[in-house]
Amino acid sequence: MSSNLIQVKCPRCGHVWYVDVKDLEKQQQSMFRHLTLESALQPRVTSYRVRCPQDGTYVVVDVKEIDDG
């Protein structure tokens, strides 16, 4: 399995599926958290809204960015 895949579980129906992070980055439904001085020192977390393919429920997925430098 690719390291870019993340597991998502629907809280409503319990369906589990995998989403590629690269596909999430292409979507315009990302939500960013408010940046403060304290949070600037923490790894950046991006939240994406994905839709369950089974029942259509929206699920918010948090993805932590890894610094390659």
TORPA-4810 file (N, C-alpha, C, O; in nm, 3 decimals):
<nodes>
NODE_1_0.084_-0.117_0.000_0.000_0.000_0.000_0.089_0.124_0.000_0.192_0.127_0.067_M
NODE_2_0.050_0.225_-0.073_0.127_0.349_-0.083_0.126_0.423_0.050_0.028_0.419_0.125_S
NODE_3_0.236_0.492_0.078_0.243_0.569_0.202_0.157_0.695_0.194_0.136_0.763_0.295_S
NODE_4_0.108_0.728_0.074_0.023_0.846_0.057_-0.123_0.816_0.087_-0.206_0.908_0.087_N
NODE_5_-0.157_0.690_0.112_-0.296_0.654_0.140_-0.325_0.667_0.289_-0.245_0.627_0.373_L
NODE_6_-0.440_0.724_0.319_-0.483_0.732_0.458_-0.617_0.660_0.471_-0.698_0.661_0.378_I
NODE_7_-0.639_0.600_0.586_-0.762_0.528_0.612_-0.865_0.625_0.669_-0.834_0.705_0.757_Q
NODE_8_-0.987_0.616_0.616_-1.096_0.699_0.663_-1.211_0.606_0.703_-1.243_0.511_0.631_V
NODE_9_-1.273_0.634_0.818_-1.388_0.556_0.862_-1.506_0.650_0.883_-1.496_0.750_0.953_K
NODE_10_-1.616_0.616_0.822_-1.737_0.695_0.834_-1.796_0.676_0.974_-1.820_0.562_1.016_C
NODE_11_-1.820_0.785_1.048_-1.875_0.771_1.182_-2.023_0.729_1.182_-2.075_0.683_1.284_P
NODE_12_-2.087_0.746_1.070_-2.230_0.714_1.063_-2.255_0.567_1.028_-2.330_0.498_1.099_R
NODE_13_-2.193_0.518_0.919_-2.222_0.382_0.874_-2.109_0.284_0.905_-2.127_0.162_0.894_C
NODE_14_-1.990_0.336_0.943_-1.877_0.249_0.976_-1.797_0.202_0.857_-1.702_0.125_0.873_G
NODE_15_-1.832_0.247_0.736_-1.759_0.208_0.615_-1.615_0.260_0.623_-1.592_0.374_0.660_H
NODE_16_-1.520_0.174_0.586_-1.379_0.212_0.587_-1.329_0.212_0.442_-1.353_0.117_0.367_V
NODE_17_-1.260_0.319_0.404_-1.200_0.328_0.272_-1.071_0.404_0.282_-1.040_0.463_0.385_W
NODE_18_-0.994_0.403_0.172_-0.864_0.469_0.169_-0.867_0.583_0.068_-0.923_0.570_-0.041_Y
NODE_19_-0.804_0.694_0.106_-0.799_0.813_0.021_-0.653_0.851_0.002_-0.575_0.849_0.097_V
NODE_20_-0.616_0.885_-0.121_-0.479_0.928_-0.151_-0.467_1.076_-0.113_-0.549_1.158_-0.154_D
NODE_21_-0.364_1.109_-0.035_-0.342_1.247_0.009_-0.324_1.340_-0.111_-0.367_1.455_-0.108_V
NODE_22_-0.261_1.290_-0.217_-0.241_1.373_-0.337_-0.376_1.414_-0.398_-0.390_1.525_-0.449_K
NODE_23_-0.474_1.323_-0.393_-0.607_1.357_-0.444_-0.675_1.462_-0.356_-0.746_1.549_-0.406_D
NODE_24_-0.652_1.454_-0.224_-0.708_1.553_-0.133_-0.651_1.691_-0.160_-0.722_1.791_-0.155_L
NODE_25_-0.521_1.696_-0.189_-0.455_1.824_-0.213_-0.507_1.891_-0.339_-0.501_2.014_-0.350_E
NODE_26_-0.557_1.814_-0.434_-0.611_1.869_-0.559_-0.748_1.933_-0.538_-0.788_2.021_-0.614_K
NODE_27_-0.820_1.888_-0.435_-0.954_1.939_-0.409_-0.947_2.078_-0.348_-0.849_2.114_-0.284_Q
NODE_28_-1.051_2.153_-0.368_-1.058_2.288_-0.312_-1.134_2.290_-0.181_-1.175_2.397_-0.136_Q
NODE_29_-1.154_2.175_-0.117_-1.231_2.168_0.006_-1.141_2.157_0.129_-1.184_2.105_0.232_Q
NODE_30_-1.018_2.205_0.119_-0.932_2.200_0.236_-0.966_2.316_0.328_-1.007_2.423_0.283_S
NODE_31_-0.948_2.293_0.457_-0.977_2.395_0.558_-0.851_2.410_0.642_-0.795_2.310_0.688_M
NODE_32_-0.805_2.532_0.663_-0.683_2.554_0.739_-0.716_2.612_0.875_-0.809_2.691_0.889_F
NODE_33_-0.640_2.573_0.974_-0.660_2.623_1.109_-0.594_2.760_1.125_-0.499_2.793_1.053_R
NODE_34_-0.645_2.837_1.219_-0.592_2.969_1.249_-0.448_2.957_1.297_-0.418_2.873_1.382_H
NODE_35_-0.361_3.037_1.243_-0.219_3.032_1.277_-0.187_3.130_1.389_-0.213_3.250_1.378_L
NODE_36_-0.133_3.078_1.498_-0.087_3.161_1.609_0.062_3.137_1.628_0.119_3.049_1.563_T
NODE_37_0.125_3.214_1.714_0.268_3.197_1.739_0.298_3.056_1.791_0.395_2.994_1.748_L
NODE_38_0.216_3.007_1.881_0.236_2.873_1.935_0.216_2.765_1.829_0.292_2.669_1.823_E
NODE_39_0.114_2.782_1.746_0.087_2.680_1.644_0.190_2.685_1.531_0.207_2.587_1.459_S
NODE_40_0.259_2.799_1.515_0.362_2.809_1.411_0.479_2.717_1.441_0.551_2.676_1.350_A
NODE_41_0.500_2.684_1.568_0.609_2.596_1.606_0.571_2.449_1.594_0.658_2.362_1.599_L
NODE_42_0.443_2.421_1.579_0.393_2.284_1.566_0.389_2.245_1.419_0.385_2.331_1.332_Q
NODE_43_0.390_2.113_1.391_0.373_2.070_1.251_0.239_2.119_1.198_0.139_2.121_1.271_P
NODE_44_0.236_2.159_1.072_0.114_2.210_1.012_0.016_2.096_0.987_0.053_1.992_0.932_R
NODE_45_-0.108_2.116_1.028_-0.213_2.018_1.008_-0.317_2.081_0.915_-0.367_2.190_0.941_V
NODE_46_-0.347_2.010_0.806_-0.449_2.055_0.713_-0.569_1.963_0.725_-0.555_1.841_0.727_T
NODE_47_-0.686_2.022_0.733_-0.810_1.945_0.742_-0.878_1.942_0.606_-0.891_2.045_0.540_S
NODE_48_-0.921_1.824_0.567_-0.991_1.806_0.440_-1.128_1.745_0.469_-1.144_1.664_0.560_Y
NODE_49_-1.225_1.784_0.390_-1.358_1.727_0.401_-1.375_1.627_0.289_-1.367_1.662_0.171_R
NODE_50_-1.400_1.501_0.327_-1.422_1.394_0.228_-1.562_1.337_0.249_-1.619_1.347_0.357_V
NODE_51_-1.614_1.278_0.144_-1.751_1.225_0.149_-1.748_1.073_0.145_-1.679_1.013_0.062_R
NODE_52_-1.821_1.011_0.235_-1.830_0.866_0.241_-1.894_0.814_0.112_-2.003_0.859_0.075_C
NODE_53_-1.828_0.719_0.043_-1.887_0.667_-0.080_-2.008_0.577_-0.054_-2.083_0.546_-0.146_P
NODE_54_-2.026_0.534_0.069_-2.135_0.443_0.103_-2.266_0.518_0.128_-2.370_0.484_0.072_Q
NODE_55_-2.262_0.622_0.214_-2.387_0.690_0.251_-2.385_0.841_0.231_-2.486_0.907_0.257_D
NODE_56_-2.274_0.897_0.185_-2.268_1.040_0.154_-2.236_1.131_0.271_-2.236_1.253_0.255_G
NODE_57_-2.210_1.076_0.388_-2.176_1.157_0.505_-2.041_1.224_0.484_-1.947_1.161_0.435_T
NODE_58_-2.030_1.351_0.522_-1.902_1.420_0.514_-1.819_1.389_0.638_-1.871_1.388_0.750_Y
NODE_59_-1.692_1.364_0.617_-1.598_1.332_0.725_-1.481_1.429_0.713_-1.429_1.450_0.603_V
NODE_60_-1.440_1.489_0.824_-1.324_1.578_0.825_-1.201_1.495_0.861_-1.198_1.427_0.963_V
NODE_61_-1.099_1.502_0.774_-0.976_1.426_0.792_-0.863_1.525_0.814_-0.843_1.616_0.733_V
NODE_62_-0.787_1.508_0.924_-0.671_1.591_0.951_-0.546_1.523_0.901_-0.522_1.406_0.931_D
NODE_63_-0.465_1.597_0.823_-0.342_1.543_0.767_-0.226_1.630_0.816_-0.225_1.751_0.793_V
NODE_64_-0.129_1.568_0.883_-0.013_1.640_0.932_0.093_1.644_0.822_0.130_1.540_0.767_K
NODE_65_0.141_1.763_0.790_0.244_1.778_0.689_0.380_1.743_0.748_0.411_1.780_0.861_E
NODE_66_0.458_1.672_0.670_0.592_1.632_0.712_0.692_1.720_0.640_0.689_1.733_0.518_I
NODE_67_0.782_1.781_0.718_0.885_1.868_0.661_0.997_1.781_0.606_1.060_1.706_0.681_D
NODE_68_1.022_1.790_0.475_1.127_1.710_0.412_1.265_1.771_0.428_1.364_1.710_0.389_D
NODE_69_1.272_1.890_0.484_1.399_1.960_0.496_1.464_1.926_0.620_1.573_1.975_0.648_G
</nodes>
